[in-house]
Amino acid sequence: MVKIKPFKGLRPLPEHAQKVASPPYDVLSSVEAREMASTNPHSFLHVVKPEIDLPGDTDPYSDVVYAKAKENLEKLINDHVMKQEDKDSYYLYQIQMGDHIQTGLVTVASVDDYTEGRIKKHEFTRPAKEDDRTKHILTSKAQAGPVFCVFRADPELRKIFDELTNDPPEFNFTADDGIRHTLWVIKNPEHTNSITRAFEGFDAIYIADGHHRSAAGTRAAGKYRELNPNYNGNEEFNYFLTVIFPDDEMKILPYNRVVKDLSGMSEQGFMEKLRSKFDITNAASKDEAEPKNNYEYGMFLDGQWYRLKAQDSIIDRTDPVESLDVQVLAQNVLKPLLKIEDPRTDPRIDFVGGIRGLKELEKLVNSGEWKVAFALYPTSIEQLLSVADAGKVMPPKSTWFEPKLRSGMVVHLLEE
């Protein structure tokens, strides 16, 4: 049984929604965020990346930064840019990118479900990033960015969502990047009870993106529980903010790789070693090289695109991790040939989100800073769920979800 509940969300007034809603904190550098928010005092970047309002040499993990987040959030409330809902509510959040539409439920999920494995993970987290988000939550007394979760598509919930999205939304805007964001507020007890019961029928939900935010929300709950030993479990600090989408509406793009050198090999020597594990053909263009199926790769080396197809002998289809395209590449090329033992820390490798296309790979290699690029076929949502169900961990940078959720659409306050 998965436990979620409606809550009194803090959200922008409709006339301010487009100005407030911002990209997530972890997709922009501080420099990029400072520039983006410089002419927009209402941007939620002032809350999720508050260092942009402090001197440029400020340590982004210092106490003054988290205090600034709290100050900036309070200012949005006091200036009547954002308001808290008057009663517990669910929210439907729909995102449209081109022809792709996905509709998710904004809710709060139980930290006990997280610790007991009913909210399933597929990534390791880094302590420093957990520390950062935990301090942000505890200082601001709010969860400002949602965890992006997935549930296995359910006919009953689809019917409810379809019915509710026929009503006029609370706000609806198109961001500068062309992505449309629409929010509905669900206060009717009949609807909220039906949604709650539907999730009680699930054995699990899955984190798609936001492992550090979910871990931080759980750690913050632990701190609150220490200070409130007689807590009853219904307090807001026992939950973290999430948006949960049906799995059949997910759009995952590839996460491509670029490597700085061939680890001492010549191009000819590298190609010879590749041919022992991959069938290789020349491609006339990046479009021809773009992978069309699992275990196909595009490679750009020395001004030439190639198509690589993994030989069956190197694919372990029995294991949910070893069968991933990213892992086949890592175990047969990156690690043994290019000597990249830990892609999380090795500076000789970088990762390029699929939204930037193969043109970006060409640009990076042609710049001379990178020697070779690999284009991958995207990991499927079913592969991700299989890894999580097996209690295993995906290789780093296995999935690039699009479109991205905006921060500031709905905020979870831990204290009223």
Steps between C-alpha positions, in 0.01 A plus 500: 500500500640841397405789727449844351284786617363836389662808653469879517737585220672835459467607137522809283195713439394433140620838376850431635535130413710542187741737672537281809541153348868429437726219379611255771795602716729230359475571127659847514830623633497791744625726219221389264237536773626848595468614140158340448350656814675838480196680358235289673468554878217244514700212353508199730872477423536755781376225733658183359834665409511791746875553458409704190395783734830500689855601397645278229769359726250377762532132589171352364487261797542761775230577756443845355383341173232286667387799705464694174278223362269538800499879465422485129217250549346715771524803271302324226230427758499845659491670159191293412677332210433157653225385734427187702192294420215540747433126524680172434517440126652288231620659178527377145805623313502457122805564285497518122808496278402496135256212456607333824267549800538358850272559799612434855367532853661756730483355849711420803633148555584324824862495616420165664409360159841623382696340784300176482546458124155580365650803326764331291837645403742423220792738572765558761500842665796716596522615863595858408193544282278342766647738758428797275133420443445399863634834623285677241187324629574546870588869466216599267255261673377408154556251222550723201574246227293187431627145467406362157336159550324242284214257559397211282213630288159433652162521314318640802746782549505574127123540507520738798780704344315526167186619676680760709705643214177582317443773759655847463856502641625727776773621267640413161809650337772430246854550626780662302617158380161428339386250765140542618426464872143465632379458859162394640409518871300202632312578822185290459511231774342245267786537255777523761370189679481306173860592416624411848328159484642430155856549624429283804455220249857534369786293638751767402577819314838578341736795511581609145699812588568667834680240709681770697177690568323188627797406718518856633128507574539180698802630691316823580208295633742321731618832642142615556416171671792542737361839599143369519527157668122479545425543130198305372607449137252742346721808532617655176865422574422128459449551126696634204380683191466296182337498158401147396443417132370181335782297350344485154522880463873526570741633240862397548775626274848348474788616716798510265873488582814685392854392592816714491749244362547139387717411800819489297362304204504612139168532317586185303588302812182613673284399202663157485417435865143621448448258210552204732178597682297712259398484135610835355392682185567851375210746517459781249362743761400539862140422405606169350712423806225573755407173678160358404495197733649365820869406483561734208738794547612796298868590529670818380878476466745701292226672298317176413174353630474123549218260584588245767288193573587297809564132434270264688792348689554819704135551603371345822125513449430321830606790723298827512815712542751313284249495212475881489654666195697738722646207694591303187694804381664550839603136545630449148637838393530763769655283769721245318608709202486862614594422864208690652451310825256736671300726267365689803841646578721461192554842337575334164130430440199729480130443438280678249122500534316370197298820473816657353517247217789345310593841363633586845719188496650604168564849636678373810727261314574747221603756764804284575419483871342155464626210291202269456124513554244224546129539426274250678151363464285626790436289808131406519278567800439125530873440527519761778211339691660156461825624652313660790288187557819294518639734765793589274661826392514650152837609359554876533329721242279226358185707440416849383136584565322761292313721547632626835279591795500865602575596859264737680181362345400360842708511819457284811523699825606298803367753748190712458 
